[in-house]
Amino acid sequence: MAKIGYARVSSIGQSLEIQLEKLTAAGCERIYREKLSGTKKARPEYKACMNYLREGDTLVITRLDRLARSVHELVNISERFEVEGIHLHVLDQHIDTSTPTGKLTFTLLAAIAEFETQLRAERQREGIEKATCNGVKFGRPKLSDYAKEELIRLERAQGKTIGELVKTHKLGRTTIYRILKTSQDAAAAE
């Protein structure tokens, strides 16, 4: 009957520190930690954690969205835990699935968490559409300096390496290769 913790943040720049402090304070004997989006299929620490859990163990997390991103996934986890006699304790949302009230709360909050994720994605899509309609361009600006492109082709023909061209013109390798490929395509068409 061990308490096993799982901590996850979505990106490398985020910190696990607060989650780890809470899980340690909750008495977790072992804590699995990960810096990956919950939407990623391949989460090695999550998988290791799920494989480690045994009957009578309690998985401790800080929030439901640290564990899964959809109601479907949470329901699958809940069903597995029910069959295998594993409990879930969600610290920030005060959920403990060892009680009937905790199970109900778990199901309701899982639905709300998925709804919030869908709303966030919808707002993001709307923001991108509005920005696009207002003329905002996403991504790197396109290099449209014909003279600079010709100079890059000439310097490459004279033997400059790609690395030297990158440094000299302060462009990315991909841009240099695209410029050079365009000149090759044009020559092949003639």
C-alpha angles and dihedrals in degrees: 000000000000130000109231121190130209121193125182138172124187101233142029092247093060123088128237092197099103093047092047091051091051093046092049091048089051089060101253111174094198129022126198114202133192141176102206137108114268088231092065114104094209107065105152097187092047090051092048090050093050090048092050096054116104136184111295094021122125121219109214122200132163098229136005093243089062089066105041143352102219139049088234092058093045091049090051090050091047092050092049092048091049092052094044097042095244121146129213123215117189108193105196094043096041095234122155114173092199085084129060091236090051091052091051092046090049092055094046095047092047089057092047092048091054091047091053091049091052092048091050091051091048092051090049092051090048091050092051092048092049092047090049091050089051090055099258111154118212124212131023118334112259116250105240101166104120093188091053091049091052090049091052091051091048094048091048090050087052090057106265113152123239089249091055091049090050092053096041097049098030092232133132122261091246091057092049092050091047091053091049093046091051090056091048091049091050092049091049091051093056 
